[in-house]
Amino acid sequence: KHNIKQGGKRGKENNSNKNEELCFKSNIKCYHVHKAILSVGPRRSDYFATLFKQSHLSEFATSTSHIPLQASAADSFPALLDYIYTENMIKFSTKNATAIRHLAHYFGMRPLWKQTSAFIRGDFSLDTAATYLSEAIIYHDEKLELASIAILAENIEEINRRTLTKLSPSSFERIFASPRLKCRSRKLSDIVLKYCQTQGGSVDMSLLMKCTRSEVMPSVSRKAALPLLKVAVAGEEKAGVDMSNTHNVLRARCVETCVEEWKETLAKPLLALECRDKNISRILGASSLEHRDLPLAIQVELLEKALCAAKIELDDVKAELLFREEQVEEFMKKGKLSGKSSSE
C-alpha cells in the first residue's frame, strides 16, 4: 500500500470515496492507494511505476507521497484515481479538461493525455475559450493560452460581457495586445468601460493605457465618453501623473467626444435636471450630471469647448438660413420677372 497526501487550495468538504480521507489540515487530502494498481496495467502511472523502484527515496521508506496541486487539479484527482482503479472513463468538461490533462502529463499517463487533448480540441470554441485561457495560465499550457487569446481577440465584439469581466487584468491586457484583435473603436471603448467598472481598483493606469492606446481605440463612443473620462482622471490621480497636455491619450479622446456630442453628454442632462417641468425632465431622461464629478478644471474645459462647438454649430445654422433666404428672394424675383414678361 501507498499513501498520497495531496495539498491544494481547497476548503473543507465532504468526501465519499473509500480510499480518501481528510487530514488534519483542511487543504490536505490523504488517499490510501495500492502500488500494484498504480504502477501496473494499461492505465498505470509511469510516475508511480518509476517512484516505486527508487528505494533510496524517503517516499519509498514512508510509503507516502506529498503532491502539491492547484485547486482544479485537486478537484479532479479523485477522478484520476477512479480512472486507474476501474474501467470507467472520466467525464470531461470545459472546467476540468485542462487540469486532467496536466495530471495526465505529470503522472505519466499518455493514453489519458491523448483522450483529454481530443476532448479539448472538440470542445474548444468562442464560448469556452475564456475558461480554457484561465486554466491554461494556471498550468503553463502556452499553446492553449495562445489559441484562447487569438479566438477571443478576433471575436471580442461577440463575447458575452460577463465572460470578459471575469478575466484577470493580465489576461484582458494580453487580448488587447494581440495582433489578432478585431473590434470597432467605439465598441472597444464600451468593453473597456464595462471591464473597469466591474474590476474597480485592479485596473491600474498602465493597463488602462495599453487597452486604450490610439492605435486600437482612436475614438470612444458617446455613451462611454464621460464615464471613461472619469476612469482616466482617477487613474492619473492614483498614479500621480497629469496627462492634460498630452495628445492621443484617453483623456483627450474622451473630451473630444463629449464636445462633439455636447447636446447629449452636457446640455441634455443640464436641461433635464434644471427644468422645472417634470414632464420635460422625464422625456429628456437624464438622472445625473456626470461631468460634475470631474475636477473643476476639466469641467471648465468641457464647458468652454462645448460652448465653442455650440457657437460654431449656431453660426453654421445661421449661414444655412441666410443662404436659403437668399435663394427664396432670388426665386421670388425670377417669378415676378416672368410674370411681367407674360403679361406684356
C-alpha positions as CSV (number, residue, x, y, z in Angstrom):
1,K,0.0,0.0,0.0
2,H,1.0,3.6,-0.5
3,N,-0.4,6.9,0.8
4,I,-0.7,10.1,-1.2
5,K,-1.0,13.4,0.6
6,Q,-2.4,15.9,-1.9
7,G,-2.2,19.6,-0.9
8,G,-4.1,22.2,-2.9
9,K,-6.0,25.5,-2.4
10,R,-9.1,23.7,-1.1
11,G,-11.5,24.2,1.7
12,K,-13.2,21.6,3.9
13,E,-15.7,19.4,2.1
14,N,-17.5,16.1,2.3
15,N,-15.8,13.1,0.8
16,S,-17.4,9.8,-0.1
17,N,-14.6,7.8,-1.7
18,K,-13.4,4.9,0.4
19,N,-9.7,5.5,-0.3
20,E,-9.9,9.1,0.6
21,E,-9.9,11.0,3.9
22,L,-9.3,14.5,5.2
23,C,-6.1,15.1,7.1
24,F,-5.8,17.5,10.0
25,K,-5.1,20.5,7.7
26,S,-8.2,21.4,5.7
27,N,-6.3,21.9,2.5
28,I,-4.7,18.5,2.5
29,K,-6.3,15.2,1.5
30,C,-4.9,11.7,2.1
31,Y,-5.5,8.8,-0.4
32,H,-4.7,5.2,0.6
33,V,-3.8,3.5,-2.7
34,H,-2.1,0.3,-3.9
35,K,1.3,0.2,-5.5
36,A,0.4,-2.7,-7.8
37,I,-2.6,-0.9,-9.2
38,L,-0.9,2.5,-9.7
39,S,2.2,1.1,-11.4
40,V,0.9,-1.9,-13.5
41,G,-1.6,-2.2,-16.3
42,P,-2.8,-0.2,-19.3
43,R,-3.9,2.7,-17.1
44,R,-0.8,2.7,-14.9
45,S,1.1,5.8,-13.9
46,D,4.7,5.9,-15.2
47,Y,5.4,8.4,-12.4
48,F,4.5,5.9,-9.7
49,A,5.9,3.0,-11.6
50,T,9.3,4.8,-11.5
51,L,8.9,6.1,-8.0
52,F,8.3,2.6,-6.5
53,K,11.6,1.4,-7.9
54,Q,13.6,4.1,-6.1
55,S,14.4,2.5,-2.8
56,H,16.7,5.4,-1.8
57,L,13.9,7.9,-1.7
58,S,12.1,8.9,1.6
59,E,8.8,8.2,-0.1
60,F,9.8,4.6,-0.5
61,A,10.6,4.2,3.2
62,T,7.5,6.1,4.4
63,S,5.1,4.8,1.7
64,T,3.8,8.4,1.4
65,S,4.0,10.9,-1.4
66,H,3.3,14.6,-0.8
67,I,2.0,16.2,-4.0
68,P,1.0,19.9,-4.2
69,L,-1.8,20.7,-6.7
70,Q,-3.7,23.7,-7.9
71,A,-7.4,23.8,-7.0
72,S,-8.9,22.5,-10.2
73,A,-6.3,19.7,-10.3
74,A,-7.1,18.8,-6.7
75,D,-10.8,18.6,-7.6
76,S,-10.0,16.3,-10.5
77,F,-7.6,14.0,-8.6
78,P,-10.3,11.5,-7.4
79,A,-11.5,11.1,-11.0
80,L,-7.9,10.2,-11.9
81,L,-7.7,7.5,-9.3
82,D,-11.1,6.1,-10.4
83,Y,-9.7,6.0,-13.9
84,I,-6.7,3.9,-12.8
85,Y,-8.7,1.6,-10.5
86,T,-11.7,1.0,-12.7
87,E,-12.5,0.7,-16.4
88,N,-14.7,3.8,-16.2
89,M,-14.0,6.8,-18.5
90,I,-13.5,10.2,-17.0
91,K,-16.4,12.6,-17.6
92,F,-14.6,15.6,-19.2
93,S,-15.9,19.1,-19.1
94,T,-14.6,22.6,-20.1
95,K,-13.8,23.3,-16.5
96,N,-11.8,20.1,-15.7
97,A,-10.2,19.2,-19.0
98,T,-7.1,21.3,-18.7
99,A,-6.5,20.2,-15.1
100,I,-6.9,16.5,-16.0
101,R,-4.5,16.8,-19.0
102,H,-2.0,18.4,-16.6
103,L,-2.4,15.5,-14.2
104,A,-2.1,13.0,-17.0
105,H,1.2,14.7,-18.1
106,Y,2.5,15.0,-14.5
107,F,1.8,11.3,-13.6
108,G,2.9,9.9,-17.0
109,M,-0.4,8.6,-18.3
110,R,-0.1,9.0,-22.0
111,P,-3.5,7.4,-23.1
112,L,-5.4,9.7,-20.7
113,W,-3.4,12.7,-22.0
114,K,-4.5,11.8,-25.6
115,Q,-8.1,11.4,-24.6
116,T,-8.2,14.8,-22.8
117,S,-6.4,16.5,-25.7
118,A,-9.0,15.1,-28.1
119,F,-11.8,16.4,-25.9
120,I,-10.3,19.9,-25.7
121,R,-9.9,20.1,-29.5
122,G,-13.6,19.2,-29.9
123,D,-14.8,21.4,-27.1
124,F,-12.7,24.5,-27.8
125,S,-14.8,27.4,-29.1
126,L,-15.5,31.1,-28.5
127,D,-17.9,30.1,-25.8
128,T,-15.3,28.1,-23.9
129,A,-12.1,30.0,-24.7
130,A,-12.2,32.2,-21.6
131,T,-12.3,29.2,-19.3
132,Y,-9.5,27.5,-21.2
133,L,-7.4,30.6,-21.1
134,S,-7.7,30.9,-17.3
135,E,-6.8,27.2,-16.8
136,A,-4.0,27.3,-19.4
137,I,-2.4,30.1,-17.5
138,I,-2.5,28.1,-14.2
139,Y,-0.9,25.1,-15.8
140,H,1.5,27.0,-18.1
141,D,0.0,25.5,-21.3
142,E,1.4,28.1,-23.7
143,K,-0.2,26.6,-26.8
144,L,-3.7,26.6,-25.3
145,E,-3.1,30.1,-24.0
146,L,-2.2,31.5,-27.4
147,A,-5.1,29.7,-29.1
148,S,-7.5,31.1,-26.5
149,I,-6.2,34.6,-26.8
150,A,-6.4,34.5,-30.6
151,I,-10.0,33.5,-30.8
152,L,-11.1,35.9,-28.0
153,A,-9.2,38.8,-29.7
154,E,-10.7,38.1,-33.1
155,N,-14.2,37.8,-31.8
156,I,-14.2,40.2,-28.9
157,E,-17.4,42.0,-30.0
158,E,-19.3,38.7,-29.9
159,I,-18.2,37.7,-26.4
160,N,-20.6,37.9,-23.5
161,R,-19.7,40.9,-21.3
162,R,-19.9,38.9,-18.2
163,T,-17.4,36.5,-19.6
164,L,-14.9,39.3,-20.3
165,T,-15.3,40.9,-16.9
166,K,-14.3,37.6,-15.2
167,L,-10.9,37.6,-16.9
168,S,-7.9,38.6,-14.9
169,P,-6.3,42.0,-15.7
170,S,-3.3,40.3,-17.2
171,S,-5.5,38.1,-19.5
172,F,-7.5,41.2,-20.5
173,E,-4.3,43.0,-21.4
174,R,-3.0,40.1,-23.5
175,I,-6.2,40.0,-25.5
176,F,-5.9,43.7,-26.2
177,A,-2.2,43.4,-27.1
178,S,-2.9,40.6,-29.5
179,P,-2.2,41.3,-33.2
180,R,-5.4,39.3,-33.9
181,L,-7.6,41.9,-32.2
182,K,-10.6,42.9,-34.3
183,C,-13.1,45.4,-33.0
184,R,-14.6,48.7,-33.9
185,S,-13.1,51.5,-31.9
186,R,-16.2,52.8,-30.2
187,K,-17.4,49.3,-29.4
188,L,-14.0,48.7,-27.8
189,S,-14.4,51.7,-25.6
190,D,-17.7,50.3,-24.3
191,I,-16.0,47.0,-23.5
192,V,-13.1,48.7,-21.6
193,L,-15.5,50.8,-19.6
194,K,-17.5,47.8,-18.6
195,Y,-14.4,46.0,-17.5
196,C,-13.1,48.9,-15.5
197,Q,-16.5,49.4,-13.8
198,T,-16.6,45.7,-12.7
199,Q,-12.9,45.4,-11.7
200,G,-12.6,48.5,-9.7
201,G,-9.1,49.2,-8.4
202,S,-7.4,46.3,-10.1
203,V,-7.2,48.2,-13.3
204,D,-4.2,50.4,-13.0
205,M,-3.0,53.3,-15.3
206,S,-0.6,51.0,-17.1
207,L,-3.3,48.6,-18.1
208,L,-5.7,51.3,-19.0
209,M,-3.2,53.0,-21.3
210,K,-2.4,49.7,-23.0
211,C,-6.0,48.8,-23.6
212,T,-7.0,52.3,-24.9
213,R,-3.9,53.2,-27.0
214,S,-4.8,55.2,-30.0
215,E,-3.8,52.5,-32.5
216,V,-6.7,50.3,-31.4
217,M,-9.1,52.9,-30.0
218,P,-8.8,56.2,-31.9
219,S,-12.2,57.3,-30.8
220,V,-14.7,56.5,-27.9
221,S,-18.4,56.1,-28.0
222,R,-20.8,58.9,-26.8
223,K,-22.1,56.6,-24.1
224,A,-18.7,55.7,-22.8
225,A,-17.0,59.1,-23.1
226,L,-17.9,60.7,-19.8
227,P,-17.6,57.6,-17.6
228,L,-14.3,56.6,-19.3
229,L,-13.1,60.2,-18.8
230,K,-13.7,59.8,-15.0
231,V,-11.9,56.5,-15.1
232,A,-8.9,58.1,-16.9
233,V,-8.7,61.0,-14.5
234,A,-9.0,58.7,-11.4
235,G,-6.2,56.6,-12.9
236,E,-4.0,59.6,-13.4
237,E,-4.6,60.8,-9.8
238,K,-3.8,57.3,-8.4
239,A,-0.6,57.1,-10.5
240,G,0.4,60.6,-9.6
241,V,0.6,61.8,-13.2
242,D,-1.0,64.6,-15.2
243,M,-1.7,64.0,-18.9
244,S,-3.8,67.1,-19.5
245,N,-1.4,68.4,-22.1
246,T,-0.6,65.1,-23.8
247,H,-2.1,64.3,-27.2
248,N,-3.6,61.0,-28.2
249,V,-4.2,59.8,-24.7
250,L,-7.6,58.5,-23.4
251,R,-8.5,61.8,-21.6
252,A,-8.1,63.8,-24.8
253,R,-10.3,61.4,-26.9
254,C,-13.0,61.4,-24.2
255,V,-13.1,65.2,-24.0
256,E,-13.2,65.4,-27.8
257,T,-16.2,63.0,-27.9
258,C,-18.0,64.9,-25.1
259,V,-17.6,68.1,-27.0
260,E,-18.7,66.6,-30.3
261,E,-21.8,65.2,-28.7
262,W,-22.3,68.2,-26.4
263,K,-26.1,68.1,-26.8
264,E,-26.4,64.6,-25.4
265,T,-23.5,64.5,-22.9
266,L,-23.7,68.0,-21.4
267,A,-26.8,70.0,-22.5
268,K,-29.4,67.3,-22.2
269,P,-28.6,66.4,-18.6
270,L,-28.4,70.0,-17.6
271,L,-31.8,70.8,-19.1
272,A,-33.4,67.7,-17.6
273,L,-32.3,68.4,-14.0
274,E,-32.7,72.1,-14.0
275,C,-36.0,72.2,-15.8
276,R,-39.0,72.9,-13.5
277,D,-41.3,70.9,-15.8
278,K,-41.1,67.3,-14.5
279,N,-42.6,66.0,-17.8
280,I,-39.8,67.5,-19.8
281,S,-37.3,66.2,-17.4
282,R,-38.7,62.7,-17.7
283,I,-38.8,62.9,-21.5
284,L,-35.1,64.0,-21.6
285,G,-34.3,61.0,-19.3
286,A,-31.2,62.3,-17.6
287,S,-30.8,61.4,-13.9
288,S,-27.4,62.9,-13.0
289,L,-24.7,65.4,-14.1
290,E,-21.8,63.1,-14.6
291,H,-19.4,65.9,-15.6
292,R,-19.8,67.5,-12.2
293,D,-17.9,64.5,-10.7
294,L,-14.8,65.6,-12.6
295,P,-12.2,68.0,-11.3
296,L,-13.2,71.6,-11.7
297,A,-10.5,72.4,-14.3
298,I,-11.8,69.6,-16.6
299,Q,-15.4,70.7,-16.1
300,V,-14.4,74.2,-17.2
301,E,-12.5,72.7,-20.2
302,L,-15.5,70.7,-21.2
303,L,-18.0,73.5,-21.0
304,E,-15.7,76.0,-22.7
305,K,-15.1,73.7,-25.6
306,A,-18.8,72.7,-25.7
307,L,-19.7,76.4,-25.8
308,C,-17.3,77.0,-28.8
309,A,-18.8,73.9,-30.5
310,A,-22.3,75.3,-30.0
311,K,-21.3,78.7,-31.3
312,I,-19.8,77.1,-34.5
313,E,-22.9,75.0,-34.9
314,L,-25.1,78.1,-34.4
315,D,-23.1,80.0,-37.0
316,D,-23.5,77.2,-39.4
317,V,-27.2,77.2,-38.9
318,K,-27.4,80.9,-39.4
319,A,-25.4,80.7,-42.6
320,E,-27.6,78.0,-43.9
321,L,-30.8,80.0,-43.1
322,L,-29.3,83.1,-44.7
323,F,-28.4,81.1,-47.8
324,R,-32.0,79.8,-48.0
325,E,-33.4,83.3,-47.6
326,E,-31.3,84.5,-50.5
327,Q,-32.5,81.6,-52.6
328,V,-36.1,82.4,-51.8
329,E,-35.7,86.0,-52.6
330,E,-34.0,85.2,-55.9
331,F,-36.7,82.7,-56.7
332,M,-39.4,85.3,-56.0
333,K,-37.6,87.9,-58.1
334,K,-37.5,85.5,-61.0
335,G,-41.2,84.8,-60.5
336,K,-42.1,88.5,-60.7
337,L,-40.0,89.0,-63.8
338,S,-41.5,86.0,-65.6
339,G,-45.0,87.3,-64.6
340,K,-44.3,90.8,-66.2
341,S,-43.0,89.2,-69.4
342,S,-46.0,87.0,-69.8
343,S,-48.4,90.0,-69.3
344,E,-46.7,92.1,-71.9
